[in-house]
């Protein structure tokens, strides 16, 4: 019997995140421990994935922060069962602006 809605695992997500390299340092973001949270929300029904990441400093070049966020989004959105990926940068001086570029439907929370 084939399962119609395959549930993605944190291990599968992490394996994709290992392909995302910090352009300044040249090491995977997983090796640098830049991924703070991976949340699989109703993946079987809704296919929603939430990934929170940070950089090594609050003033890292925004182009690198956006590049990392876009790579996270592109790689994880290809996983089986994933329909929507939200990638949130935190702890950066331009986090809201970067999050809006990386996530087309992003609305900053009032506490951001």
ABEGO torsion letter per residue (X at the ends): XBBABBBBBAAAAAAAAAABBBAAAGBBAAAAGABABBBBBGAAAAGBBBBBBBBABAABBAAAAAAAAAAAAAAAAABBGBABBBBBBBGBAAAAAAAAAABAABBBBAAX
